[in-house]
Amino acid sequence: MTKIKICGITNIDDALQACACGADALGFVFYGKSPRCVTPEAAKAIIAAMPAFVVTVGLFVNESPARVREIAAECGLDVIQLHGDEGPADCDFAPRRVIKALRVKDAASLADHASFNISALLLDAWVADAYGGTGHSFNWELAAAIARQRRVILAGGLTPENVADAIRAVQPYAVDVSSGVEATPGKKDPAKVAAFIRAAREPQKG
């Protein structure tokens, strides 16, 4: 079954509502240039209030490994998501699992994907000077080709209206949404979150 991650969580109400709707994972952004950035103190408080079996993911962009480890330990993060220009050698945060995001412009963007020894590869749309959360999508055929080879988390422009089609087309390990379920940057729309999760489950029924 395709997993569902709601990213860009900034407050307890949004976190608990996403969990109640059936999210498998929640993402917390530790990147100062993002409107969804949270402090480690805020994330720690939110995570402490979450149900036991929902995975917590910390998103970092070109952060020092020492700082990543420090924040992960302080907040109790389960998984590290590297969403910047990190290379294969930058992805070892054992014992924590690692997701590496690649921004997809064309097939060449994915040429070196096999060199990343990680738990899952997140594929997001390429937008100049932006590291995710843009609302843009990319060619799902490129994602589908990689998803046949390894665990892929599909991101980029997903919404309640298109996520079912995306899952059918790509057959990803998971889908990841942020801006597509927001009322404003950093604040989720409860109805959109619920609709997204319902739609993502639809192709998997039967």
Buried (B, 14 or more C-beta within 10 A) or exposed (E): EBBBBBBBBBBBBBBBBBBEBBBBBBBBBBBEEBBBBBEBEBBBBBBEEBEEEBBBBBBBBEBEBEEBBEBBEEBEBBBBBBBBEBEBEBBEBEEBBBBBBBBBBEEEBBEEBEEBEBBBBBBBBBBEEBBBBBBBBBEBEBBBBBBEEBBBBBBBBBBBEBBBEBBEBBBBBBBBBBBBBBEEEBBBBBEBBBBBBBBBBEBEEE
